[in-house]
Amino acid sequence: MLFRSIKALAMGPSDARAHDAYGKALTRTGKTQEAIHEYRQALLYKPHYPEAENDLAVTLAGAGRTQEAIEHYRQALGSNPNYAEAHSNLGIALLGQRRFPEAAQQFQAILAINPASSEAHNNLGRVLTSENQLEEAVGQFRQAIGSDPKYSDAYNNLGVAMAKRAQLDEAIDNFTKAVQLNPSNASAEGNLGYSLLSKNDMDGAIAHLNRALGLGPETAEVHNNLGVAMAAKGQLDEAIPHFERALQISPNMVEAHAHLGVALVINGQRAQGLAHWRLALKKDPDNLRVLNDTAWLLSTSSDPALRNGKEAISLAEHAVHLTSAQEPALLATLAAAYAEVGEFTEAIELEQRATELANQQGKTGLAATLSGRIELFQAKTPFRQR
């Protein structure tokens, strides 16, 4: 193909179509800059050439130059307003920039031209899902499937919308169908794995998440979810490398820092776990679980070098404030923090409030545990983890 394009160009150096064809051939071989030059040459010889504008935009988008790509998609549509491929490519670029209303307009334009376009229905459904218009999104995905019953991506996206509607069984059915139709659909494998994780099917989750990784490209989310599933099975030595890999891919991933912190603490590496919790709180200072876990460790660790009652009080008070003092476990952590700094009167009052609240909420097991600590604080003894 590349040879034929070169030959055609040699025979007609001012032939815009030959430059466009050569640009496509260069793009396929990864020669991006040379391809861009050829598309520009095509447009130089034929300024109103929507196919060349679109081809140039696709190459620019692939090189990460999205805004330039958008401008050329618009130029293509200026020359041919009914150019469905340019509408679709522009819509996808706008969706990637989270410009949802503009993206929706492009997919709606395609449907005005071709109401049965399964791709346009699917992409419009993606926009609506991003805007949390889930009922409308489901309708679009169903129309996409109606037009193309073997459309794996539409089943996958329908599953995402169902999961967001808390219809987990329906989501799993759609992810399963997506994988059956296209065993190479890594996104569907990852989504199916995460859904099974949410249903506490750890073995099923691990199997599908591993398949998602095998298909690639690897993502931080899949590594994190695989780590969670393995940790839930007590396989901490296998889980920790997955959390670490998630953070190599996405260093600011709060969930991975939080889960890695838990795994390290359980594994006896408390200082390292604490460091990851602190990193998580830098990115998400209102994360209740991390606030509570960090404050608890700082208050109750058997290692004096790790304890820091003042910091624990600050973190636990913030967590209590975020929940309007209605979560007994958080009140109990604050009580432990006050006990750590020797303020036992405050610790006793907080532990009593936490116990009463747990009983009111029907958490009798928690209430019994908290009640047992009151005597410890009355003896002016802080709580220590074993």
Order of alpha helices (4+ residues) and beta strands (2+ residues): alpha-alpha-alpha-alpha-alpha-alpha-alpha-alpha-alpha-alpha-alpha-alpha-alpha-alpha-alpha-alpha-alpha-alpha-alpha-alpha-alpha-alpha
